[in-house]
Amino acid sequence: MSYESVEKALYDLNVDRRARTLLAEDPVQFVERYRLTEDEAEAMLEMDVRKLADGGWNPMLVWGYWMTCSQDRSVGSYLARLRQSSAAAEEL
Amino acid sequence: MATVVGAFVMPHDPMMYSNPDGPDASVRDGIFAAYDEVARRIASLRATTVIVIGTDHYILFGPGCLPQFLIATGDVEGPVERLPGLERRRVATNSALAKHIAAHGHLSGVDWAVAPTFTADHSVVIPYARCVEPHALPMIPVYLACGVEPLLPLRRAEEIGRQIRTAIEQWDGDERVVVIGSGGISHWVGTADMGKVNHAFDRRILDLVASGDTAGLASLSDAEIVAEGGNGALEIRNFVAAMASVGPCRGEVIHYAAVPEWITGLGFAAIMPVASDVGPHRKAALNAI
């Protein structure tokens, strides 16, 4: 695992439209570009924010990743996924 | 003669713009009124320049370079984010004073990272837009590492605040400088606790500000801050630096509201110098009140 590779991938997705476009249009090349391991690639491509948070990556980057790249760019959906509970997300 | 005539601490919650109808109108109006009160007090202090100490949220600086602290010394614009009602604008700055603060630091052991051109984020532009821009005053952005590891140690934030004060007092020009520490108070950003607000912690922080206990605030551990106030509360580094820039001080809480709809405990306070020495700058600062 390369902590910094994932950190850079998350940062670029947050701030660089080209990274978001690459992820959307060619996820295989995206994974190669950032030299992600199989587990890291799976977490990112499946938007497993819980796994990313548990892995210790900066929560601002993880949240920003969800808010820029997910289908439902809402705080509620992010928290639901993070907490693995839809009930908690309804509080927000 | 240049002097720091006072300081303020205030929040920089972007949800005020992205979700203005989140809280009750009375809560929202109270927050905006607090910003207006700070703006009024800045005018009363006859400030000529305002320094706003903010925090990157892992947008401005990336894993390619993470400065511990930075000062913008030239052209400034912002915010970098797209926020409804807060369009990107050119920011009036005091480049000469900013360069002096940086140069003074480089000669005295405070190694400022410098940005000759800079796009500030909401942590600086929200206080600027609400409290500084209405008076057409120049603003100098300062950033302390509060949100991304490696964090600036709290004690170092205090040293930076003191250096800002010393640099200003050695400036040849006549400047009445106000410093704003932007951030906090309790908020959890991007974590599973996002939306939680710790009123008791926020009150404790504001009590320390009100009592002028800069050292007490700087002595808190990051572990305690995160546990009690969330990762967002690490922004109290900016409070410490603002208080240290005034020197011996006392504070006055202007307003506080716990706003879970905006995921933050929002606190405003004024920081005034107190007479602990009889130097000319201290006299000038006191006479300014």
Interface residues (C-beta under 8 A of the other chain):
Chain A: E4 E7 K8 Y11 D12 N14 V15 A53 N58 P59 M60 L61 V62 W63 G64 V75 L79 L82 R83 E91 L92
Chain B: H57 Y58 I59 G62 P63 G64 G147 V148 E149 V189 G190 T191 A192 M194 G195 N231
